[in-house]
Amino acid sequence: MAKLTLSTYWRSSCSFRVRIALGYKKLAYEPVFVNIVEGEQKKPEYLTKNPIGHVPTLTVDGVSYVESVAIMELLEELHPEPALLPKTPHDRARVRGLVETINAGIQPLQNLIVLERAGGTDQEKRTAWMKFFIPRGLAAFEALASDSGPYAFGEHFTMADVCLVPQVYAARRVGVDLTPFPRIVRAEAAASALPFVAAAKPEAQPDAKI
Ligand SMILES: N[C@@H](CCC(=O)N[C@@H](CS)C(=O)NCC(=O)O)C(=O)O
């Protein structure tokens, strides 16, 4: 069995994604805590693993992989069951569309470095920025999500749920009103009830500062 190491920060939504995916596939890993609020992601030794200075980074037998979605795709290819993507190309494209609605359409806009540029140290400006971009992306996810079944894509837990749970966590932190998004609220509740999702939650991490 390969040795897996995950550079993670408790409140990082992209680290949260990979923690969920690893738990879903029952893959044990050793966490390496990178405190992104204190700037540890910018240290030269970390940048050799992840040159843009982001968490997460997954290391497999000493080889580093960056970008949470690419990491989940790697895990899916190495460990196809249980699957994070559906069987048909069309369904896979739809799930990837949900994933990218969050991964490209929301998360980059709530990243620390972007918030610093957008709002400086003014917390109100930062919150207003996030309260514009998060519901904008969630509205698109809501329109694309399944209107039946417990999860974002219907009957089965997929990579769309993996991305949704951390995004809803971030939305709640800044006080986004989720009532316009009943499919999202339903899917997030169903996914959060799964034990491997609960174990991946920020508050359950050893580096959590609550
Ligand atoms: N597209 C990347 C984004 C990673 C990312 O933005 N990570 C955030 C935490 S969720 C980070 O490390 N931020 C540090 C910073 O902005 O300096 C991924 O999916 O892994």
The ligand as an SDF file (V2000), in Angstrom:
LIG
                    3D

 20 19  0  0  0  0  0  0  0  0999 V2000
   -7.5070   25.0480   -6.9320 N   0  0  0  0  0  0  0  0  0  0  0  0
   -6.8070   24.7310   -5.7180 C   0  0  0  0  0  0  0  0  0  0  0  0
   -7.1000   25.8120   -4.7260 C   0  0  0  0  0  0  0  0  0  0  0  0
   -6.3780   25.6180   -3.4230 C   0  0  0  0  0  0  0  0  0  0  0  0
   -6.6110   26.7720   -2.5080 C   0  0  0  0  0  0  0  0  0  0  0  0
   -7.0960   27.8330   -2.9040 O   0  0  0  0  0  0  0  0  0  0  0  0
   -6.2700   26.5570   -1.2350 N   0  0  0  0  0  0  0  0  0  0  0  0
   -6.4560   27.6080   -0.2730 C   0  0  0  0  0  0  0  0  0  0  0  0
   -7.1700   27.0470    0.9430 C   0  0  0  0  0  0  0  0  0  0  0  0
   -8.7420   26.3390    0.4770 S   0  0  0  0  0  0  0  0  0  0  0  0
   -5.1120   28.1330    0.1540 C   0  0  0  0  0  0  0  0  0  0  0  0
   -4.1810   27.3820    0.3110 O   0  0  0  0  0  0  0  0  0  0  0  0
   -5.0010   29.4530    0.3640 N   0  0  0  0  0  0  0  0  0  0  0  0
   -3.7780   30.0320    0.8200 C   0  0  0  0  0  0  0  0  0  0  0  0
   -3.6000   31.4400    0.3460 C   0  0  0  0  0  0  0  0  0  0  0  0
   -4.5070   32.0160   -0.2610 O   0  0  0  0  0  0  0  0  0  0  0  0
   -2.5130   31.9890    0.6070 O   0  0  0  0  0  0  0  0  0  0  0  0
   -7.2410   23.3480   -5.2180 C   0  0  0  0  0  0  0  0  0  0  0  0
   -8.3560   22.9280   -5.5570 O   0  0  0  0  0  0  0  0  0  0  0  0
   -6.4700   22.6560   -4.5490 O   0  0  0  0  0  0  0  0  0  0  0  0
  1  2  1  0
  2  3  1  0
  2 18  1  0
  3  4  1  0
  4  5  1  0
  5  6  2  0
  5  7  1  0
  7  8  1  0
  8  9  1  0
  8 11  1  0
  9 10  1  0
 11 12  2  0
 11 13  1  0
 13 14  1  0
 14 15  1  0
 15 16  2  0
 15 17  1  0
 18 19  2  0
 18 20  1  0
M  END
$$$$
